[in-house]
Amino acid sequence: MIKLGSVLSDFDDDCSSQISDSRSISKSARNWMAYEILLHHKHLLHDQVDRLIREKHKQEKSIV
């Protein structure tokens, strides 16, 4: 997840530093879409890890 965060940071830096001409607008739109997809997957991973941690704690409580 740390690697995904650094990739997202790189995407954000690239998108903010592009010059606005017709070619970079198209590239910027593609970068924005890729950024949004990666961000969505980052949130899904965080949610899944949170659920697994809660389940682990629930199982530990039931064993004790």
C-alpha atoms as a printed R data frame, in Angstrom:
   type eleno elety resid chain resno       x       y       z
1  ATOM     1    CA   MET     A     1   0.000   0.000   0.000
2  ATOM     2    CA   ILE     A     2   2.976   2.285   0.545
3  ATOM     3    CA   LYS     A     3   4.070   1.703  -3.057
4  ATOM     4    CA   LEU     A     4   0.565   2.503  -4.285
5  ATOM     5    CA   GLY     A     5   0.661   5.735  -2.287
6  ATOM     6    CA   SER     A     6   3.955   6.758  -3.882
7  ATOM     7    CA   VAL     A     7   2.593   5.982  -7.364
8  ATOM     8    CA   LEU     A     8  -0.444   8.145  -6.639
9  ATOM     9    CA   SER     A     9   1.806  10.925  -5.416
10 ATOM    10    CA   ASP     A    10   3.837  10.717  -8.631
11 ATOM    11    CA   PHE     A    11   0.639  10.864 -10.705
12 ATOM    12    CA   ASP     A    12  -0.519  13.908  -8.759
13 ATOM    13    CA   ASP     A    13   2.825  15.652  -9.292
14 ATOM    14    CA   ASP     A    14   2.791  14.839 -13.030
15 ATOM    15    CA   CYS     A    15  -0.760  16.098 -13.495
16 ATOM    16    CA   SER     A    16  -0.083  19.391 -11.743
17 ATOM    17    CA   SER     A    17   3.133  20.104 -13.672
18 ATOM    18    CA   GLN     A    18   1.809  19.594 -17.222
19 ATOM    19    CA   ILE     A    19   1.541  22.498 -19.651
20 ATOM    20    CA   SER     A    20  -1.975  23.058 -20.979
21 ATOM    21    CA   ASP     A    21  -1.976  22.546 -24.727
22 ATOM    22    CA   SER     A    22  -4.209  20.240 -26.753
23 ATOM    23    CA   ARG     A    23  -1.890  17.200 -26.435
24 ATOM    24    CA   SER     A    24  -1.212  17.613 -22.731
25 ATOM    25    CA   ILE     A    25  -4.928  18.086 -22.006
26 ATOM    26    CA   SER     A    26  -5.614  14.667 -23.521
27 ATOM    27    CA   LYS     A    27  -2.690  13.172 -21.610
28 ATOM    28    CA   SER     A    28  -3.821  14.977 -18.467
29 ATOM    29    CA   ALA     A    29  -7.318  13.490 -18.828
30 ATOM    30    CA   ARG     A    30  -5.858   9.991 -19.189
31 ATOM    31    CA   ASN     A    31  -3.589  10.560 -16.196
32 ATOM    32    CA   TRP     A    32  -6.538  11.824 -14.172
33 ATOM    33    CA   MET     A    33  -8.581   8.732 -15.054
34 ATOM    34    CA   ALA     A    34  -5.690   6.416 -14.131
35 ATOM    35    CA   TYR     A    35  -5.191   8.380 -10.900
36 ATOM    36    CA   GLU     A    36  -8.872   8.031  -9.980
37 ATOM    37    CA   ILE     A    37  -8.832   4.281 -10.701
38 ATOM    38    CA   LEU     A    38  -5.716   3.770  -8.573
39 ATOM    39    CA   LEU     A    39  -7.173   5.902  -5.794
40 ATOM    40    CA   HIS     A    40 -10.354   3.825  -5.847
41 ATOM    41    CA   HIS     A    41  -8.340   0.611  -5.546
42 ATOM    42    CA   LYS     A    42  -6.306   2.120  -2.715
43 ATOM    43    CA   HIS     A    43  -9.524   2.804  -0.809
44 ATOM    44    CA   LEU     A    44 -10.765  -0.722  -1.507
45 ATOM    45    CA   LEU     A    45  -7.514  -2.188  -0.172
46 ATOM    46    CA   HIS     A    46  -7.680  -0.054   2.964
47 ATOM    47    CA   ASP     A    47 -11.272  -1.136   3.577
48 ATOM    48    CA   GLN     A    48 -10.395  -4.786   3.080
49 ATOM    49    CA   VAL     A    49  -7.428  -4.571   5.467
50 ATOM    50    CA   ASP     A    50  -9.615  -2.827   8.058
51 ATOM    51    CA   ARG     A    51 -12.233  -5.584   7.797
52 ATOM    52    CA   LEU     A    52  -9.582  -8.282   8.159
53 ATOM    53    CA   ILE     A    53  -8.121  -6.592  11.241
54 ATOM    54    CA   ARG     A    54 -11.579  -6.289  12.821
55 ATOM    55    CA   GLU     A    55 -12.260  -9.962  12.064
56 ATOM    56    CA   LYS     A    56  -8.916 -10.936  13.589
57 ATOM    57    CA   HIS     A    57  -9.725  -9.005  16.782
58 ATOM    58    CA   LYS     A    58 -13.181 -10.584  16.891
59 ATOM    59    CA   GLN     A    59 -11.668 -14.058  16.581
60 ATOM    60    CA   GLU     A    60  -9.072 -13.323  19.263
61 ATOM    61    CA   LYS     A    61 -11.809 -12.219  21.668
62 ATOM    62    CA   SER     A    62 -13.862 -15.348  21.048
63 ATOM    63    CA   ILE     A    63 -10.864 -17.622  21.726
64 ATOM    64    CA   VAL     A    64 -10.039 -16.004  25.082
